[in-house]
Amino acid sequence: MAQGMKNMKNQAFTVHVSNATGQSMVIARYTMTRSAITIQWATIACFVLAGLALPACHHPRNKNCQRFHAVLYEPKTAHAAALVDGVPIPVEEVKHQIGATGKSPRQALDELIDFQVLVAEAKRLGFDQSPDVQRAVASAAAYKLIKIAFERSHSAKDVPNSRLKKAYQLNIHHFVRPELRRFSHVLVRLPWRRLNGQKVIYKDEIKGARHLAQEFHDIVASELRRRKLTWREFEALADHIEDRGFKILVERGTKDRAGLAESFSNALFDIPKAGDISQVVKTRYGFHVIYLQKILRPKNVSFSQARPQVLAHVYPEWRSEAFTKWLQSIATHCSTIEHPERIPVAGACATHRRGQGHGF
């Protein structure tokens, strides 16, 4: 740690703030020395980072109250354009204020002087020693460390291509697939039974099931000649069939040709357009009438074409994993002693588990 402090000797930082209209101001400056961080403008934590707001602004040059937002930047060493209680306002800060706000040199310097007066008064009242202020300063330092030491080398462009290709292959069905058909169907189920170790059914039962399925088909076809039916209306018509002792099922799915019984698949893919129905189809389960909801065209999206979409899903998880490893590596610079027994437990502790895989 001491060596790190030596390397950062006399390193200066400046805090810049912008108001609600996009204007900006420099509000805080601190210097890293061999022994400690000397807070020269402590109002960064008091008025901005700690979230404290002034109840009113009474300013001889500006009657409008402004709200400030903090941004860090590193200025070059410069001569002072003014001194407030011995604290210099460098010329570089005035130049930056002019560029950020578009104001004249006089107005820019006045704003910096005014704010330095607020800083000096806040220090005089001891606000810079407030625990909230100290935590805010620590948070700002940690944020800058993450921005500089981690995020610059862990942007979306840094995700390994091999990681993206693996995710693409794991979800290949989203990018490469044959034509799919989304459908509903009503099934009059055959009452198979087991006799002497074999499944049997009576011919009259087969005939009755076919006849019932045909009746349902004719009802739907009659409705379709008068008007279009939605798939929900198609399914609802099954509620009006007299079952005659047969079990009637209403099911739906999305399948390609390979995922269905041959007779069912042929009938489904022979339906010319969405909203039409098939003829009565027999499978080993019974007799079906199929309603085509939607035709999903085949896809053949290459990895290069799918890469932006894959990256959008992979990057957050990759970044989280990389951050955990980075945090573990810098934790070796610190000595940590834990006292979990001192922490009051209000209830059961929830366990957080990181997600796995790349689901789309």
C-alpha positions in Angstrom: 0.0 0.0 0.0 2.8 2.4 0.9 4.5 1.7 -2.4 1.2 2.4 -4.2 1.0 5.8 -2.3 4.5 6.7 -3.5 3.5 6.1 -7.1 0.5 8.4 -6.7 2.4 11.3 -5.1 0.9 14.7 -5.9 -1.8 13.2 -8.2 -4.6 15.8 -8.5 -8.2 15.3 -9.3 -11.0 17.8 -9.9 -14.7 17.3 -9.5 -16.9 19.0 -12.2 -20.7 19.5 -11.8 -23.4 20.3 -14.3 -26.8 21.8 -13.5 -30.2 20.6 -14.6 -30.0 22.5 -17.9 -26.8 20.8 -19.0 -24.5 23.5 -17.7 -21.5 22.4 -15.6 -19.2 23.5 -12.8 -16.0 22.4 -11.2 -16.8 21.8 -7.5 -14.1 19.8 -5.8 -10.4 19.0 -5.9 -8.3 16.7 -3.9 -4.6 15.7 -3.9 -3.1 12.2 -3.3 0.2 12.6 -1.3 2.6 10.0 0.2 0.7 9.8 3.4 -2.9 10.5 2.8 -5.6 11.9 0.5 -6.0 15.6 1.4 -9.5 16.8 0.7 -9.1 20.4 -0.5 -12.7 20.9 -1.7 -14.8 18.7 0.5 -18.1 19.9 -0.7 -18.0 17.1 -3.3 -19.2 14.8 -0.6 -21.2 17.3 1.4 -23.4 18.8 -1.2 -23.2 16.5 -4.2 -22.1 12.9 -3.5 -23.9 12.6 -0.2 -27.0 13.9 -1.8 -27.4 17.0 0.3 -29.4 19.9 -1.3 -29.3 23.5 -0.4 -32.8 24.7 0.7 -32.5 27.9 -1.3 -30.0 29.8 -3.5 -29.6 33.6 -2.9 -27.0 34.8 -5.4 -26.3 38.4 -6.4 -25.4 37.5 -10.0 -27.9 34.7 -10.6 -31.4 34.5 -9.2 -32.0 31.0 -10.4 -31.3 28.1 -8.1 -29.2 25.4 -9.7 -28.9 21.6 -9.1 -25.4 20.1 -9.5 -24.3 16.7 -10.8 -20.7 15.5 -10.3 -18.2 14.3 -12.9 -14.4 13.6 -12.3 -11.6 14.8 -14.6 -7.9 15.3 -14.3 -6.6 18.8 -15.1 -3.1 19.8 -15.9 -1.1 21.9 -13.4 -2.0 25.6 -14.0 -1.5 29.0 -12.4 -4.3 30.2 -10.2 -6.9 32.6 -11.6 -8.1 33.4 -8.1 -7.6 32.4 -4.4 -10.4 31.8 -1.9 -9.0 31.5 1.6 -5.7 30.6 0.1 -7.1 27.8 -2.1 -6.3 28.3 -5.8 -8.7 28.2 -8.7 -6.4 27.2 -11.6 -6.7 28.8 -15.0 -7.3 25.4 -16.5 -10.5 25.0 -14.4 -11.8 28.3 -15.6 -11.1 27.3 -19.2 -12.9 24.0 -18.6 -15.8 25.9 -17.0 -16.1 28.1 -20.1 -16.1 25.2 -22.5 -18.6 23.2 -20.4 -21.1 26.1 -19.9 -20.5 28.4 -22.8 -20.3 31.4 -20.4 -17.9 34.3 -20.5 -14.5 34.1 -18.7 -15.9 36.5 -16.0 -19.0 34.5 -15.4 -17.1 31.2 -15.3 -14.7 32.5 -12.8 -17.5 34.0 -10.7 -19.2 30.6 -10.5 -16.0 28.9 -9.4 -15.4 31.5 -6.8 -18.9 31.3 -5.5 -18.7 27.6 -5.2 -15.4 27.7 -3.5 -17.0 30.0 -0.9 -19.6 27.3 -0.3 -16.8 24.7 0.0 -14.9 26.9 2.5 -18.0 27.4 4.7 -18.8 23.7 4.6 -15.3 22.9 5.8 -15.5 25.5 8.5 -18.7 23.9 9.8 -17.1 20.4 9.7 -19.3 18.9 7.1 -16.3 17.3 5.4 -15.9 15.1 8.5 -19.4 13.7 8.3 -19.5 9.9 8.0 -22.0 10.2 5.1 -19.6 12.5 3.3 -16.6 10.2 3.9 -18.7 7.3 2.5 -19.6 9.3 -0.5 -16.0 10.2 -1.2 -15.0 6.5 -0.8 -17.8 5.5 -3.2 -16.6 8.0 -5.8 -13.0 6.7 -5.5 -14.3 3.1 -6.0 -16.4 4.1 -8.9 -13.4 5.7 -10.6 -11.3 2.6 -10.0 -13.9 0.4 -11.7 -14.2 2.8 -14.7 -10.4 3.0 -15.2 -9.1 -0.4 -14.1 -12.0 -2.7 -15.1 -14.5 -1.3 -17.6 -11.9 -0.1 -20.1 -10.8 -3.7 -20.7 -14.1 -5.4 -20.3 -16.4 -3.8 -22.9 -18.7 -5.7 -25.2 -15.9 -5.8 -27.9 -13.7 -7.8 -25.4 -16.0 -10.8 -25.2 -14.1 -13.8 -26.7 -15.5 -15.0 -30.0 -15.3 -18.5 -28.8 -17.7 -17.7 -26.0 -20.2 -16.2 -28.5 -19.9 -19.2 -30.8 -20.6 -21.6 -28.0 -23.8 -19.7 -27.0 -24.8 -19.7 -30.7 -24.5 -23.5 -30.9 -26.3 -24.0 -27.6 -29.3 -22.0 -29.0 -29.0 -23.1 -32.6 -32.7 -23.9 -32.8 -33.4 -20.1 -32.5 -31.3 -19.4 -35.6 -31.5 -22.5 -37.8 -34.7 -24.5 -38.1 -37.1 -26.0 -40.7 -40.6 -24.7 -41.3 -42.8 -25.0 -38.2 -46.6 -25.2 -37.9 -48.5 -23.9 -34.9 -51.8 -25.7 -34.6 -54.8 -26.8 -32.4 -56.4 -30.1 -32.8 -59.5 -32.0 -31.4 -58.9 -35.7 -30.8 -61.6 -38.3 -30.4 -59.6 -40.8 -28.5 -59.9 -44.5 -29.2 -60.8 -46.6 -26.1 -57.9 -49.1 -26.3 -58.0 -51.8 -23.6 -55.7 -54.6 -22.6 -56.9 -58.2 -23.0 -54.6 -61.2 -22.4 -51.6 -59.0 -22.5 -52.6 -57.3 -25.7 -54.2 -53.9 -26.6 -57.5 -54.4 -28.3 -60.4 -52.4 -29.5 -63.8 -53.2 -31.1 -64.5 -52.3 -34.7 -67.8 -50.6 -33.7 -65.8 -48.4 -31.3 -63.4 -47.4 -34.2 -66.4 -46.7 -36.4 -68.1 -44.6 -33.7 -65.0 -42.5 -33.0 -64.6 -41.8 -36.7 -68.2 -40.8 -37.0 -68.0 -38.5 -34.0 -64.8 -36.8 -35.4 -66.5 -36.4 -38.8 -69.5 -34.7 -37.2 -67.2 -32.2 -35.5 -65.3 -31.6 -38.7 -68.6 -30.8 -40.5 -69.7 -28.4 -37.8 -66.4 -26.5 -38.0 -66.4 -26.5 -41.9 -70.0 -25.1 -41.8 -68.9 -22.3 -39.5 -65.9 -21.6 -41.7 -68.1 -21.2 -44.8 -69.9 -18.4 -43.0 -67.0 -16.7 -41.2 -63.4 -16.9 -40.1 -62.7 -18.8 -36.9 -59.9 -18.1 -34.4 -58.2 -21.1 -32.9 -59.9 -20.3 -29.6 -63.3 -20.4 -31.3 -62.3 -23.7 -33.0 -61.4 -25.2 -29.6 -64.6 -23.9 -28.0 -66.7 -25.8 -30.6 -65.4 -29.0 -29.1 -67.4 -28.3 -25.9 -70.6 -28.7 -27.8 -70.0 -32.3 -29.0 -71.9 -35.1 -27.4 -69.1 -37.4 -26.4 -71.1 -40.7 -26.6 -68.8 -42.4 -24.2 -65.6 -41.3 -26.0 -62.9 -39.2 -24.5 -62.5 -35.9 -26.4 -59.2 -33.9 -26.0 -58.3 -30.5 -27.2 -54.5 -29.9 -27.6 -52.2 -27.5 -29.3 -48.5 -27.4 -30.3 -45.8 -26.1 -32.6 -44.0 -28.8 -34.6 -41.9 -29.5 -37.7 -42.6 -32.5 -39.9 -40.1 -34.8 -38.0 -41.8 -34.3 -34.7 -45.2 -35.8 -35.6 -46.8 -39.1 -36.6 -46.6 -39.4 -40.4 -50.4 -39.2 -41.1 -50.8 -36.3 -38.7 -47.8 -34.5 -40.2 -48.9 -34.9 -43.8 -52.4 -33.6 -42.9 -51.0 -30.6 -41.0 -48.6 -29.5 -43.7 -51.2 -30.0 -46.4 -53.3 -27.3 -44.9 -52.8 -24.3 -47.3 -53.1 -21.4 -45.0 -53.7 -20.3 -41.4 -57.3 -20.5 -40.3 -58.1 -23.6 -42.3 -58.7 -27.1 -41.1 -57.7 -30.6 -42.1 -59.9 -33.6 -43.0 -60.4 -36.2 -40.3 -57.0 -37.8 -39.6 -56.5 -41.2 -38.0 -53.5 -42.0 -35.8 -53.0 -44.8 -33.2 -54.4 -42.4 -30.6 -57.7 -41.8 -32.4 -59.3 -39.4 -34.9 -58.1 -35.8 -35.2 -59.4 -32.6 -36.8 -56.5 -30.0 -37.1 -56.8 -26.2 -37.2 -53.7 -24.4 -38.5 -52.9 -21.3 -36.4 -49.7 -20.1 -38.0 -47.0 -21.0 -40.4 -43.5 -20.2 -39.1 -41.1 -19.9 -42.1 -37.8 -21.7 -41.9 -34.7 -19.9 -40.5 -31.1 -20.1 -41.5 -29.3 -17.3 -39.6 -25.5 -17.7 -39.7 -23.3 -16.9 -36.7 -22.1 -13.7 -38.2 -25.7 -12.6 -38.8 -26.7 -13.6 -35.3 -23.6 -12.3 -33.5 -25.2 -9.0 -32.3 -28.1 -10.8 -30.8 -25.9 -13.4 -29.2 -23.6 -10.7 -27.8 -26.5 -8.9 -26.2 -27.4 -12.0 -24.2 -23.9 -13.2 -23.4 -22.2 -9.9 -22.5 -23.9 -9.2 -19.1 -23.1 -12.7 -17.8 -19.5 -12.6 -19.2 -19.0 -9.2 -17.6 -20.3 -10.3 -14.3 -18.0 -13.3 -14.2 -15.0 -11.2 -15.2 -15.8 -8.6 -12.5 -15.9 -11.4 -9.9 -12.5 -12.6 -11.0 -11.1 -9.1 -11.1 -12.4 -8.3 -7.6 -10.9 -11.5 -6.2 -7.6 -10.6 -7.7 -7.5 -7.1 -6.1 -8.8 -8.5 -2.8 -5.3 -10.1 -2.4 -4.0 -6.5 -1.7 -6.1 -6.2 1.4 -6.2 -7.9 4.8 -9.8 -8.7 5.8 -11.0 -9.9 9.2 -14.6 -10.9 9.5 -16.9 -11.0 12.6 -20.2 -12.4 11.3 -21.3 -13.2 14.8 -21.7 -9.4 15.4 -24.3 -9.1 12.7 -27.9 -9.2 13.9 -30.0 -11.7 12.0 -33.6 -10.7 11.4 -34.6 -13.7 9.4 -33.4 -16.4 7.2 -30.7 -15.3 4.7 -31.6 -15.5 1.1 -29.0 -17.2 -1.1 -28.2 -15.6 -4.4 -27.0 -17.9 -7.2 -25.6 -16.7 -10.4 -27.4 -17.8 -13.6 -25.8 -20.5 -15.8 -26.0 -20.9 -19.5 -27.2 -18.6 -22.2 -31.0 -18.9 -22.6 -32.7 -16.9 -25.3 
